[in-house]
Amino acid sequence: MPVPIRRLFVALTLCCALLAGATACGSATEDATQNTAAVVAAAATPSPSTTAERQRLAKTRFVANAGLAAGATYQWIVKPWKAGKFKKGASGRRFALVKAGLAGAFAYNRLKAAKKNAQGDPTLSKALAPLTAGIDSLKDLPSKLRKGDSTDATASSFDDIINKVKDAGKSAGAEVSDKVPSAGQLAGG
C-alpha cells in the first residue's frame, strides 16, 4: 500500500504546481495586456510638451476650422446670393436654399470650433474676443436660410462675420484662406 499513497502524493503535488503556474501566468498575461493597453492609449493621445507647440497647434486648428467655414459660406451662401438664386421665382431656388441652410449650420459649427481653438492662443483669443457675440448670433441664421426668410440680410451677415474672423486671424498671424468642404463634410456637420 505504500506505493499508491506515494502516487497520490506525487499526483497532488504535480496538480498544485500546475495550478499555481497557470495562475501566475494568467495574471502576468493580464498585466502585460493592461500595460500594452496603457502604452497604446498614451501614444494615441498626443500632448504637446511646450507652450509654443500648444500655440502653434491652436493656430493651425483655428486656420483649418475658419477656412472650412469661410469656404462653405462663400461657395453655398455668398455666391448663390450674388447670383440671385435666393430670389423668389429663381431657377433652383429651393435646392440653393437647402444647400445654404446646410452650409450655414456647417459654418456655424466650424466657427464655434475655431473660437475654441483661438482660446488656446493668447494673441488669437484677444483678436477674436470682440467677434464672439457675432458668431453666437449666427446660430439661428441656418434655419432662416432654409425657410427663405430675409436671405439678403442673412447672407450678408454670414459674409460679414466670416470676413471679420479672417481679419482677426490675419492680425494675429494666422491667415485664413477659403477651403471648400466636400459634400460629405457638409452633410456630416
Summary of the structure (lengths in Angstrom):
residues: 189
radius of gyration: 30.2
end to end distance: 82.3
largest distance: 108.6
contacts: 556
relative contact order: 0.13
helix: 82%
strand: 0%
